[in-house]
Amino acid sequence: TPSSHPSTSPSTPKPTNKPHRVRLYWEQGYKWQEDPTEKFYCWACAQCRECPTQNQARTPDCVDLLCDVRHHCKEGMSIALTDCDPNQPSDVSAAFSFVPGHIGLFDNDFKGGQIQVHNSDLCLSQSGVRYIELETCDASKIEQRFLGFQSDEGPMELSPVNTTMKDGKVVEQCITNHHHPRAGERIFSEECSRARRSDTSLWTVY
């Protein structure tokens, strides 16, 4: 189980911002699942089903497999959407803090910062090209660096610092879910153009 006291080693800096819930941004005019009413989907730690084969991991059907949202966070888990409607009695969404770069004894040239599960030593980390998993925080890993995090309530696009190439060009990547949102959907890295078409490229915090 995660430690209740974050590590103070140079590779695991303390978060400087207060913890936030991260919610999928919604505004008037969005029509997810053909429904125009406001929806509340937030990040939660989740145990996600593994794709049977390496080839299937690249297909939409595999990415769209629903995850089991948990009340606790452990290393190796993924991040998935959960219903966080304030009118609902239960909310298992997790709290996160943003850790800016260049904190600690060992600075590096990576841009962005880490997104850390509150009150733990776990950070979001890229796993391969698309997946996002929880790993022990290590500021020296580019896979744990993300751009775009804002501590106010304005919409933001979150992008991994670790770039993806396609046909010799850098592909703009955004953290999103697969198409129109549903509770239990895994959060992963996708081309921003696709996420924007589904109105799922933006996030907000509270």
N, C-alpha and C positions, 0 to 999 in steps of 0.2 A: 504494500500500500504506500501511497505517496507520503513523504514526510510532512508533518504539519509545520515544520520550520524550514523555509527555503535555505538552500546552501549559500554560504557567503564566500565561496571560493571565487577566484578571478573569473572562471569560466561560467559561473552562474550568478550574474549580478542581481541585485535586488531591484524590483520594479519601482519606478519613481512616480507612476500615476496611480490614482485610486482604481479599484477594480470596477469593471463595467460588464454588463450583459451586452452581447452583440446580436443585434436584430436585423433581419433582412428588411431593407428599406421598402416602404410602401407609400404610394401617393394616389390621390384621386385620378382615376383613368386606368389604373392597372386592372387587369382582368385575368388573374391566375385561375386555372382550371375552369375557365368560362364564368367565373364568379367575380363581380365587381366590388363586393364588400371587403372591408379592411381585414387583413390577415396579420397574425402575429407569429412569426417563426424566429426562434433564437438558436444560438449555438449550444450544444450539449455534448458531453463526452458519450461515446457510443462504441459498442462492439459490432463491427460490420462483417458481413459474410464475405468470404474470400472468393474471388473468381476462380473457377475450376482450372483454367489453363492460362498461360501467358498470353495467348492470342485473344482469348475472350476478354482479357483485362482491357483491351482497347475498344470494345464494343459498347454502345450505349446501354444495352440490356444489362451488362455486368455493372456498369457504373450506377445504374438505376436501382440496384438491389437495395432494399431497405435495411436499415441498421436498428439494433436494439439499443435504445437510449438508456444510460445508466445514471444513477444518483451520485456515483463516485467517478473519479478519473484515475486511470492507471496508464503506465507506459505501454505503448503499442496500440492503444485505442485510437479511434478516429474521431472526427468531429462531425456531427449530424444535426439536422434541424429538429427542433421540438416545439410543440405548441406552447407559447408563452403569453397567451391572451390574459390580460390583467383581471378579467372577470372569471377566469378559471381558478378553482381552488388549489390545484397542484401545478408546480412549476419546477422542472428539473434542469432548467438551463444553468449552465456553469458561468462563473465570473472570470474575467480575464483582465490582465494588466499589460500595458505596453512598455517594454524595456528599450529605451533609446540606445543607439550604438555608442561605442567609445566609453563604456563604463568599466572600471576595473583596472588592473595593472597592465593587461595586454591589449592595447588598442590594435585595430586592423583597419583596412581600407573599405570594408563592406559598408554599403549604404543601408538605410532602413534600421529596423530594430526587431526585437523578438516579441512574440505574443505569448504570454505566460499565463498558465492556469493559476488563478489566485490561490495563495496559501499553499503552494506546492513548488517543486523544482521541475515541473513539466512545461515544455514549450511546444508550440506548433512547429512541425518540421516537414519539409517535402520528402516524400518517399517515392522515388522514381520521378516521372514527368508530371503525373497528374495527382497522385494521392497526397493527402495531408494526414500525418499521424502525430501522436504525442511522444516526445522523447525527452530524456534528461536535458535540461537547458545547457547549452554550450555556445557561448558568444562567438567562438572561432569558426562555427559552421555556417556557411553561406545558406545552407538549406533551411536555417532557422531565421532568416532575415526577410522581412516583409516591408513594403512601402505603402504609404497612404493612410496609416492609422491616425485618426483624429479623436481627441478626447471630448469634443463638443458633440452636439446632437445632429450636426449636419451630415448629409449622405457622403459616403466615401467609397472609393474603389480600393480594394486591397490586392496587391500584386506581389508575387515572390520576387526577390532580388535575383535569384538563380534563374537565368534566362533560358528560353527554349528556342532552338533554331529550326526553321523550315525553309527548304529551298535556298539555303544560304542566307536567310534573313532572320532577324530576331522577331519572334512572335510575341505580341503583347498578351500577357496572361493575367487573368483575374480570378480571385477566389469566388466560387459560386456553387450552386447546386445544379442538378441535372434538370434543365427545362423548367416547367412550372413547379413551384415548391409543394412538397408534402412533408408531413412530419415523418421523421425517420430517414430522410434522404441524406446521403453523405455529402460533405463539403469537399470540393477538390479544385484543382487548378485547370482552367479552361481558357480558350481564346476569348479575349474580352468582347470581340465582335459578336460571338454567339451568345454570351451572357447578356449583352445589352439588348439583343433582339427579344429575349425572354423577360426583360425587365428584372433580371436577377444579378446584376453586377454590383449593385450598391448595398451598403450596410450602414447602420447607425448604431449608436451606443446609448445606454441609459444606466 
